[in-house]
Amino acid sequence: MKKFMMALAVVLTTACSNKDVFDPNFGENNTKETYATNFSQKYPEVSLNQSWDFSNKQPAFSLPSESANLRTRAADYTFQEGEDYIIDNTTLTWMKNKLTEKNDHRSLGKPFYMKVPNNSFTIVPIYQGKASMEWELHVVVDGVDIKLWEKCQNIWVKKSATAEDWTPVGDLSTTELDKNTISAASVKATPYTFENLPAGADMYFYLLITNSGSDHKNLQNAQQSSLNGMMLTLEDCPHPANIDEDNQVMIVGCEDLSDGSSDWDMNDLVFMVYGKPDVPTTVTIEGTPITKKTTVRYMIEDLGALDDFDFNDIVLDVSEIWTSTPIYKDGVLDSWQDTNYRQEAIIRHLGGELSFKLKIGDTQLAEHPGVMGSNPNEVYPVTGWDINTHNISVEVRQGKNSEVYNHVAFPKAGEAPIIIAVDPTVDWMTERQSVPASWFYIPE
């Protein structure tokens, strides 16, 4: 009874405070037991018998010179939305004939990046083939990651030559495969124009898979990039009749499926880039090393408050990073030659006031102060981290006591999670906002 009353007192204390609660005399085992009880009460439908690893471990490809921290720079550049652009019939017919469904079109181009021109340039989607996954199109300029649009966003069709009304592609059917422009008589879309970008800066595109469906769960949050063969610039494309002759024009075909069952028809999205007088200069990646990074984001509770499940007390990205060179066979990207392997950790966010010591693989980091609501983005080289076993742990100082720590390791199945692993695209919660139950496995 005494133990129960002590646990109840702590629960009531934590429930009445938005600050970390320190009770070094309560003991680590009692602290964890109370946390586990509160977790099960907060998430009664969530099974404890799960791995607590929700990351897909998708590699991201980038240019070696890029900044490791794109998050804080994303607002540096902007783009302007223009008036709706109607794709001319010659270009539409050419794409239908060039990018036929279910045929491998990888021989039409190679992985590439670009150099920003001195002038402004415009990007506009002009075609969608049969594609079951959902995605966002991103452009990365000088390390700045900018989302342009989502699948089906601001693209319309006329179903026949006599049709008067435009129909949004997203309204064509309840099935994703039917949301395409293959049989459309006319297509129009919203263009986006970039101005005053740094001339000569590196840039590239990628599709971020936001919903991969039940058949391709391993591709959730994949970056299908122009750097890794998922996009190509089409050769011999016609100059659209409604684009002034003094503009250069480039057409890019994209594939969204890369898990071995792709048809590589490169028509899941097709977009056009045009500019006066120049478009971004294409640099083919053939024998050129690029960076391949696989990152897991760890969201950690520090046990300062035992009813708090925002998992934002320590947010940590750990990555394994290769320098990789693309290898071609018969003109098509066949494999990667990996060199210069390293690992790094970045403390992204702190939402707690308790000091802590991180151990990542073989690397023990020095004690770090807790700073409520900060985004330090501190980078540390590490070694020995296992991306699959998640051999990380945290010692959290309990208040100002110099000797009392709670020891937190990545949880095993059957344990209440104090650390969870997610994809690096998953954002952390605001203070005292618990993560939703949908993050976890709930038995049917």
N, C-alpha and C positions, 0 to 999 in steps of 0.2 A: 504493500500500500504506500509506503514511503516513497519508493521509486516512482510509482505512478503519479503521486502528487507532485513530485519534483519535475517530471516530464510535462505534466499539465501546466505547471507554473511557467515553464519556458515557452510552451506553445502560446499561452495567453500573453506573455511579455512580448514575444516577437510579433504577434498579430496586431499589437497596438502601436507598433513603431515602424517608421520607414527607414530607420538607421540600423546599421549592423549592431547586433547584440553580442556582448562578450561575457562569457561565464567560464573562466578557466577551470573552476572547481567542478564543473558539471561532468567533465571527462569526455574523451574522444568517443568512446563506445556509446555512451548515452546520447551524445550529440548526433551521431550517425543514426542511431535507432529512432530518435525523435524525428530527424529529417526524413527517414524512410517511411515512418508512419504518416507524416504530413503529406509526403508525396503521394502515397496510395489514397489518402483522403481527397487530395486535390484532383487526382486522375484515377478515379475508381475503375474505369473501363480499360486502362492501359495495362498490358501484360508486362510483368517484370522479366519474363523469360524472353529476352531479346538481346541483340548485340550492342545496342546504343550507338552503332555506327551507321549513319545515314548519308555518308559521303559516297559519291560515285567514282571518285578518283580519276576524273577526266583530265588528260593533259591539255594545257593551254600553250599555244605556240605564239612566240613574240620575237621581235628583233632584239638582239643581244644588248643594244644600247638603251633599251627602254627603262624607265623608272619602275621600281618594284611596287610603287604605291600609286595606282591610277585613281583610287577612290577620291582623294582630296583634290584632284585636278580636273575632274570631269566637267566642272562649270566654267572652265577657262575659255572655251570656244563655244560659239553659238551658230545656229543656222536659221535661215529664213524660209518659211513656207510660201510657195508660189501658187499661182492660179493653176487649176487642174489642166493636165496635159493629155491630149488625145493621141494615142499611138497611131501613126499612119499605117494604112493597110499594107503597104509594101513591106515594112519592117515586121508587122504582125505575121504576115504570110511567110516571110523568110524564117522567122523563129520557129514556126510550126513545122516547116520542112527541115530545118537544121537540127532541131533538138527533139527528135521523135521519141515518144515514150518507150521505156524499157530497153533502150539501146545505149551502149557504152560510148560516151562522147569525150572521154578523158584525153584522147589524142588531139583534141582541138586546142589544147593549151597546157601550160605548166603552172605550178604554184608561183605566186608573185607577191611583191609589195610595190609601193608607188612612192614617187617624190612629188610633193605639193608644187603646183605651178605658181607663177607670179600673179596670175589672174584668178578671178572667182570661177567656181565651177558648180554644176548642178547635178544632183542624183535623183533618179525617178524610177520606181518599179514599173515594168512594162509587161510582165508575163508571169503566170504561175501554172506549173504543171501539177500532176497528181502527187500530193504529198500529205501523209497522214499526221506528221508531227507539226507542232506549233513552235514558232521561233521569233526572235527579234533580230533585226539587222543592225549591227554596230559598225562604226568606223573608228579606228584608232589613229590619231594624228599626233605625232611627236610624243607618244606615250599617254595622250589624253583619250579616254574611252568615251564615246558618244553614241547613245542609242538613237537610231534614226526612225525606225517604225517597226510595227509588229506584223505578223502574217495577216493578210487580208485587210490591213488598215489602209483606208483612203485609196482603194482601188476598186473600180466599178466596171461593169460590162453591159453591153447590149446583146441580148441573146440572139437577135436576128437583125438583118439589114433594115427591116421595116419597123423595128421596135422604137418607140419614142422615149421610153424611160430607161434610166441607168439603174442597174441592180448592184448593190454591194456584193463583192465576191463572197464575203462571209455569210450572206443570206441565201446562197444558191442551194444549199442542201444541209441536212443534218449530219451528213458524213463528211469528214475532212477531205477524203479523196475527191469528192465532187466539187469542192470549192476551188475551181481552177478556171483558167481563161482559154483552155484548149479549143473549145468549139465556139467561143465568143465571136460575134461579128465585129464588135468594136470594144476597145479597152481604153480607159482613162485612169489617171492616177495623179496624186499630189506630188509635185517636185519639191526638192529642198536644196537651197543654194548656200554655199559656204563662201564667205568673203574674209579677206585679211588674215588668212592662215599663213604661218611662217613658210615662205618659199624655200623649197629644197628639203623640207622636213620629211621624215619617213611617215608613211601611212599604209594601212591595210584594212581589210574588211573581215568580218566574221558573222556567222549566224549563231546566236545563242539559243540552244534548244531549251524551251521553257516547258514543253509537255511532249514527252517522247512516246506516250501511250504504253499500254501494258505489254506490247511485244518487244519494245526496245528500251526497257527501263535503264539499261546500262548507259544510254546516251543522254539521260537527263542532265541538263546543264553543260552539255558538250559545246565546245567552241569549234564550229566547222569553218575553218579560216581559209583565206586566200593564201596563207603561208603553208598550209599542209595539204594542198591538193583538193580542197572542197569547193573551190571557185576557180574559174578560168576566164580569161578575156577571149571572146570569140573572134575568129579571124574572118576577114572578107565580109564584114557586115555592111549593109547598105547605109548610105547617109539618109536619115529620115527627111522626107520632103518638107516637114514643118519645123525643121531646125535650120537656122540660117547657115549658108554655105561657109561662112567664115568661122564657124565653130567646129572644133574637132569632136568626134563622137567615139565612145567606147561602150561595148555591150559585154556584161559579165553574167555568166551562167553559174548557178549554185546547186550543189547537192547537199541534202540534209541528213542522209543516212550513211553511216560509215562503220557499221559493226559486222561486215562480212556478207550481209544480204542485200547490199545496195545494187541498184541497176546502173548507177553512174550515168544516168541520162542528162544530168547537169541542168535540169529545167525546173527544179522545185521552186526556185525564184530566179527570175532574170531581171536585172536592172541596168539602166543606161546612165552613163556619165558623159556630160558634154560641157564644153567651156570655150570661151573666145579669148585668145586663139587656141589655147591648149587645154587638154585634159591632164590629170596627173600622169606623170611618166611611169610606165610599167617597168619594173626591174624583175626579171625572171630569176627565181630561186632554183638554181641548178648547180650543185657543188658549193653553194653558199651556206655556211653554218647559221642556224637560228637556235633560239632558246626553246626548250621543251620543259615545261614546269607542271608538276602535279602537286596540288595543294589540298590539305585537309584543314578545316577550321575547327578548333576545339573551343567549346563554350563551357565555362567552368563556374560552379557555385563555390563560394569560399566558406560556407557554413557559418557566416556571421549572423544571418537570420534564417531560422529553420522553417519558415513558411513561405520563403521567397524563392520562386522558380523562374526568374527571368533569365537565368544562365548568362548573365552579362558581367559578372564580377571580374572575370578575366576572359578575354576573347583573344585567342592565339591562332595564327596561321603558321603551319609547318609545311615546308615544301622540299621535294627532291627535284633537282634542276640538272638537266643535261644540256650540253651543247650538241646539237644534232645536225647532220648533213643529209639531205635527201638523196637517195639512190634511185636511178631510173632504169627501167627495162623496157625496151621497144618504145621509148618516148613517153612512158607513163610512170608516175611515181610508184615504186615497188616496195621500198623499205627505207629505214633510217639507220645511219651509222652514228652511234652515240659515243661522245667523248666528254671529258672534263666534268665528271659528276660531282655535285656538292649538295649540301643540305643547309637550309636556313630557317629561322623562326622569326616571326614578326608579332610583337604584342600590339594588337589592333585597338583594343578598348579595355578600359577599366571602369567597373561600376561598383566597386567596393572600397572600403577604407582600410582593410586589413593588409598588412605587409605579407609578402609571400616569396617563396623560393621555388622556381621551376626546375625540374629535371626532365630533359628531352633526350631520349636515347642514352648516349654515353655522356652527355653534357649537362653539368650542373651549373645553372646560372646563379649569379649573386642575388641576395635578397633585394626585392623590389618593393618600394612603398606602394600602398594602395592609394589611388587618387580618384575620388568619386567623379564619374562622368567625364573622363578624359580619353583622348584618342592618340596615344603616344607614337604609334607606328615605329617602334624601335626594332631594329634588325639585329639578329644575333646569328653567327655561324654555329651550326651544331653538327654532331656526328652520331651515327648509330641508331637513328630513329627508324622504326619499322612502320611503314605506312599501313600495314594490315593488322599488326598486333597492338598498335597504339601504345607503345611503351613510354608514356609520359606520366608524370606525377607532380603533385604540388604539396608543399608544406606551407600552411597558412598560420601565421603568428596570431595568437588569440589576444587581442588588445595590446597593451603595452608590456605584457609579461614576456620577459626575455627568454624563457625556457619552454613555454607551452606552445605546441603547434598541433594543429589537426593535419593528418596525413591523408591526402586524396590521390587515388590512382584511377586510371580509366576503368570503369565498372565492368564486371563480368555479368553474363546472363544470370538473372535471378536477383541481382542487386539493384537497389534504387540508384539512379544515375546522379552523380555529382558532376561528372564530365560527360558531354556528348560530342560526337563527331559529325560535322555537316559539310556541305560543299562551301567553298569560299564565296559563292554568290549569295549565301543566306545571311541576311542582315540581323544584327542583334536587336533585342527588345529594348524598349525604354525602361527606365528604372521602375521596379515593382510591378511590371507588366509580365505576367507569367506566359511562358511559351504555350501555344495552343496544343491541345491533346492530339491534334492531327499530325504533329511532328513525330509521334510515337506509334508503334504498332498496337492496334486495337483488334483483338480477335473478333471474327464475325460470329 
